[in-house]
C-alpha cells in the first residue's frame, strides 16, 4: 500500500452560468503512485514527481 506523502490541497473555484450564478467547484490534486529510489511506494502529486525527475536528471 502506498503512503500519502503529498501535503498539497485542492483548489476551490466558482463556476459561472449565463445568469452569473456562482457555484463552488473543487479541483482535486492529481495524485499518482510512484516508487522512490529506496523502493518505497508513495503517493505524490504529478508536479512533485516531475520535480523529482528533473532533479535526478540534473544530478
C-alpha positions, 0 to 999 in steps of 0.5 A: 500500500502506498503512503500519502506523502503529498501535503498539497490541497485542492483548489476551490473555484466558482463556476459561472452560468449565463445568469452569473450564478456562482457555484463552488467547484473543487479541483482535486490534486492529481495524485499518482503512485510512484516508487522512490529510489529506496523502493518505497511506494508513495503517493505524490502529486504529478508536479512533485514527481516531475520535480523529482525527475528533473532533479535526478536528471540534473544530478 
